[in-house]
Every structure is written in structure tokens, then in C-alpha cells.
Amino acid sequence: MMRRTGWGFARVAAPGLFIVALASVTAAWAAPAEAPAGPLAEAILSCDTIAPVACKAFDRALETKAAGVTPVLLAVLEGTNALRATRAAIALGLLGDKSAVEPLLGALDKPLDANVRTEVLGALARLADARATGVLKGALKSTEMRARMHAVTGLGLLRSQDAVPELALALNDGEGRVQAGAALALGRIRDPRATGPLLNLVGRAGTYGPARAAALGALGALKAEGVAPFASILTEAAEVDVAASSIGALTSVSASWAAAAVRSAFVRKGLRGEAARAVLGLGLPGFDEELLSAAEARDLGPEERGPLLHAIGRLKPLRCAPRLTKLLPAVAEDAQVDLLRTIGLLGDTSVAPSLLPLLETKSKPVRDHTIFALERLTGQNLGDDAAAWKKAVTGP
């Protein structure tokens, strides 16, 4: 059993309880490991970066739910090598095995290297277990910025309404990144008590840009109508993330406020995707030309192209298919795939002949999506037979 207050806690445990907790890992992770737990854990600790994809041993542990890896890493955490203990804490958080929660909490009772302590907090934050709520709330008072960052992240993942007052205070943290993390957490929790502190952060002179953007996003999630006057001004902010979050907030609370901001956003790089979301989400009329002109922009990236094409596919502006089809020869492969996916959904058979040359391209994704578009437009299923498609579309 354990009693916690803030940053610390008192442990009252029967002898052997820790061993029982570790033994339960084997029962929880029933799938056999491809490699013994010890060597697999050592391989994880030897990776340059402990993360999925970057660390093959870590991927193997996730895929096989390798029995015993967690106890081995916990044993390393108890050791005297601070670097290995730090890496073990990172791995424990990422593996997601909640049998590690109590041992990690127990580790904080002991003298720890500062980096190890911070990464133990990070592991508890990632594991998102309510048992760590008190410790994470206490960590908001830490002098170590990374500890405070882990705390706001973990409390946000927990959606802990009990932590709203502490997170609201963290909006005044001296480090902008902590303010941003606290705002993101409050946006996840969506408790109306956070509205006033979030509005204060948005309106405060000199607020760190990402923190202001996160606060705008949180106020949008809360549907706080008081954000509209601030957001309508901040759509012209120099920081693109602040301007985009302002449009998102307006979309959440007020169609009338959003409409004016959206029109100017369509001509600014970085905001066109958010403008398209607003048009679609609010059903704003009269934006067909803005949508198509934005989709034709030469500097369009995937983060903007996706929302624009989604909106066009749903709203189907007049003569949009021919305009999108004209873009195909001049754009990169990923853009061609996105365009073909949309063109196939628009139902305009007049563009089918213009798609035929793409059946000869070397790119398999482009060929496959050309076939998809032709199938949707014609109702026929001719596979990758270019001659058959030509005959079907243009006649003998």
C-alpha cells in the first residue's frame, strides 16, 4: 500500500510485494518473447534512440510483448549507472506496461540522479495511470523545467479534472514551453474553470507564440465565446501557428466572426488548410473560388493540400474537376495521388480522357490511383489494362 502527498509519498509495503508485482508481468504479457528478456532489454538500452522504428529491439519487445523485459529494465533503474538508468526509464515509459507504475513511483522515494528522476517522471507521464496523479501534480513545483513539462503532459493525458487548478497556475510558469504544455493539457480536459486563465494567457503581452496558439486551441475546444474578439485580431498574427489556431477557435465558437477571417486566410501560406476546415465545418457559402485557387497554389504542402482537397471533394465547386486535373502533370507524386483520389470522388466524367496518360507512369501509387479514379468515374473495372481503358473512355 502507498500513501502520497504532492511530490512525495510514504510506502507501507509487505515484504515481497515488489517481487509479486514484478512476477505479475509474466501473467499479463502471455505472448512468448522472440529473445530472452535479458538480452532483449540490453539491446534496447544499446539503441542510439529508444523509440519505435529507430530501435529494432524496442519494436520486437512491443510486437512480442516480451515477458520479463519490464523487470530487467526496472532492475537497471535500481542500479548505480545513471546513464543506463535514464535510458531504462525512457524505455519503461514507451513500452506502456502499467505493471511498472508502482515500482516507478517507489523509485522516486529513493535518492536518484537528477536526470534519472526526471525520466522516471516522464515514464509515469507516458503511462498515463491515475496512480501517478499526485506525483505529477507535485512535479509542477519542480525547479527542473523538463520535470514540469512531463507533469503537464501526463496530467493532460490523464484528463485529470482534479489537476485543473494546478494546470491553470502553470499557465504562468516562467518557461513558455511549460505554459504551452499546460494549455494543451487544459484543452484535453475541457473544464470550464480553465476559461479565464486561458483567456489571460492569450491576451497577455509577450506570450510565447506556441503557448498562445495552444491556449487558443484549448479555448476552441471549450467553445468559449469570449475568445472571439482576441482570435479575430490574432488571425493576422505573424506566427502562423497562432493565426491558424485563431481561425480554429473562431470556427468552434462563431460562424459570423470566422467568415471574415477565413477569406483573408486563403491567400496566406500556412493558413489555407485551416481556412478550408472552417469553410467545411461551418458550411460557409461563397468560397468556391478561394478553395480552388488555394488548391492551385504552387507552394502548397501536404498539410494544407489535404484539408483543401477534402473540402473540395465534399463541396464539389462548379467545374472543379477540370481545374484539379490540369494540375496533375506539374506536381509531385504524393500530390498526384491526393488529386486523383479527389478527382475520382467528384463524378465529372469529362476529365477521364485526361487521366489516361497516367496509366503509363512508372509510379505504382499514381497508376493505382488513376485506376481508382477511372473506376469511380466510369463504373467499370478494367484493372491496369491501359488499352482497355482507352477504348472504354474514348471509344474504338
PyMOL commands that set and color helices and strands:
alter all, ss='L'
color gray80, all
select helices_A, chain A and resi 17-28+37-46+56-64+69-77+82-95+98-107+114-127+130-139+145-158+161-170+176-189+192-203+209-222+225-234+240-253+255-265+272-282+288-295+302-315+320-330+333-346+349-360+364-378+386-394
alter helices_A, ss='H'
color red, helices_A
select strands_A, chain A and resi 2-5+8-11
alter strands_A, ss='S'
color yellow, strands_A
deselect
rebuild
show_as cartoon
